[in-house]
Amino acid sequence: MTPTYAKCSLVMLYNHVILLFMFPVFLQSCTSDKKIYKSDCDVNITFKKIGFTQLIDSIEDYDDQYVEVSGTYKEAKEQSALYNDSLFVDHSNKHALWINFSQDCPLYLKGTRTGLFEASDGGFTPMNNKKITIRGKINLRNTGHLGLYKGAIDRVSSVEL
């Protein structure tokens, strides 16, 4: 075996080993772990997909409108709100939306009867500080706990985690 041939064989072997280890990583990155919780409320409504900044900047134009928006959800005692997930904007409550989940529109994991707020696998669905996409109706008359928020999203009919 010539030295050039041996070196080439080693390089080919090395490339195959790398591919062997990278293939599972590639497959895992292609799979989606997204969970979609939906309700039977407002199934015939067309939701306007809008960016968070645009919604906050012109929220008066969207009062009583059905929207789909993404952001970071934060929950705590007396807090259920959606914040802009951009690093370059104000993250105060006055630039956030109160999320008004309602038992009138129960949310279930798509294809199951597992509710968003049901305990499973030893705990509740982790949502705090997670990016979510939510569908609901904008309500400017509801400004959340102590009136701290820009408005609310009522009639939540879909949450994608």
C-alpha positions in Angstrom: 0.0 0.0 0.0 1.5 3.4 -1.0 1.6 6.2 1.6 -0.7 8.4 -0.5 -3.3 5.6 -0.8 -3.1 4.9 3.0 -3.5 8.6 3.8 -6.5 8.9 1.4 -8.1 5.8 3.0 -7.7 7.3 6.5 -9.3 10.5 5.4 -12.2 8.6 3.9 -12.6 6.6 7.1 -12.5 9.7 9.2 -15.2 11.4 7.0 -17.4 8.3 7.3 -17.0 8.2 11.1 -17.9 12.0 11.3 -21.0 11.4 9.1 -21.9 8.4 11.3 -21.9 10.6 14.4 -23.4 13.7 12.8 -26.4 11.9 11.2 -28.3 11.4 14.4 -27.7 15.0 15.3 -29.0 16.1 11.9 -32.1 13.9 12.3 -32.8 15.2 15.7 -32.6 18.8 14.5 -35.2 18.0 11.8 -37.8 16.7 14.3 -40.2 19.1 15.8 -40.9 19.0 19.5 -43.6 21.7 19.1 -46.8 21.2 21.0 -50.0 22.7 19.8 -52.9 23.2 22.2 -56.2 24.1 20.6 -59.7 24.8 21.7 -63.0 24.4 19.8 -63.6 28.2 20.2 -63.5 30.4 17.1 -62.6 27.5 14.7 -64.2 29.4 11.8 -62.3 32.6 12.5 -59.5 33.8 10.3 -56.6 35.1 12.5 -54.4 38.0 11.4 -50.8 37.0 11.8 -48.9 40.0 13.1 -45.5 40.7 14.6 -45.4 41.6 18.3 -43.9 45.1 17.8 -46.4 46.0 15.1 -49.2 44.8 17.3 -48.1 46.9 20.3 -47.3 50.0 18.2 -50.8 50.0 16.6 -52.8 48.0 19.1 -55.8 50.4 18.8 -56.3 49.2 15.2 -56.6 45.6 16.4 -59.1 46.0 19.3 -61.7 43.3 19.0 -59.7 41.6 16.2 -58.5 38.0 16.1 -54.7 37.8 15.9 -51.9 35.3 15.9 -48.7 36.6 17.5 -45.5 35.2 19.0 -43.6 36.3 22.0 -42.2 35.2 25.3 -44.8 34.0 27.8 -44.2 34.8 31.5 -46.2 33.5 34.4 -46.0 34.1 38.1 -48.3 35.0 40.9 -50.8 37.5 39.4 -48.9 37.4 36.1 -49.9 35.8 32.8 -48.4 37.9 30.0 -46.8 37.9 26.6 -43.7 40.0 26.0 -41.7 40.8 22.9 -38.8 38.3 22.5 -36.6 40.9 20.8 -33.5 42.0 22.7 -33.9 45.6 21.3 -37.3 46.7 22.7 -38.8 47.7 26.0 -39.8 44.7 28.0 -41.9 46.5 30.6 -45.5 45.5 31.3 -46.8 48.6 29.4 -45.3 46.9 26.3 -46.8 43.5 27.1 -50.1 41.8 26.7 -52.1 40.2 29.5 -53.1 36.6 28.5 -56.6 35.8 29.6 -56.9 32.1 29.5 -60.5 31.0 30.0 -62.3 27.8 31.0 -64.8 28.8 28.3 -62.1 27.9 25.7 -60.2 24.9 27.1 -57.0 24.1 25.3 -56.1 20.5 24.5 -53.0 19.0 23.0 -53.7 18.4 19.3 -55.0 14.9 18.8 -55.5 14.2 22.5 -57.6 15.3 25.4 -54.6 16.4 27.4 -55.3 19.9 28.6 -52.7 22.7 28.7 -53.2 23.2 32.4 -53.4 19.5 33.3 -50.6 17.8 35.2 -48.9 15.1 33.2 -45.5 13.3 33.6 -45.3 14.6 37.1 -45.9 18.3 36.4 -47.6 21.0 34.4 -46.8 22.0 30.8 -43.7 24.2 31.2 -44.5 27.6 29.6 -42.8 30.2 31.7 -40.1 32.1 29.8 -40.8 30.1 26.6 -41.5 31.4 23.2 -45.0 30.7 22.2 -47.4 31.5 19.3 -50.9 32.3 20.5 -54.2 33.0 18.8 -56.9 35.0 20.4 -58.9 38.2 20.4 -57.4 41.6 21.4 -59.3 43.4 24.2 -58.1 46.9 25.0 -60.6 47.2 27.9 -58.8 44.5 29.8 -55.4 45.7 30.9 -54.6 42.8 33.2 -53.6 42.7 36.8 -53.7 46.2 38.3 -54.1 47.7 34.8 -50.4 47.2 34.1 -50.6 45.9 30.6 -51.2 47.4 27.1 -54.2 45.2 26.6 -55.2 41.6 26.7 -55.6 38.6 24.5 -59.0 37.0 25.3 -60.6 33.9 23.9 -57.3 32.1 23.5 -58.0 29.4 21.0 -54.5 28.1 20.2 -51.1 28.0 21.9 -48.0 26.6 20.2 -45.0 25.8 22.3 
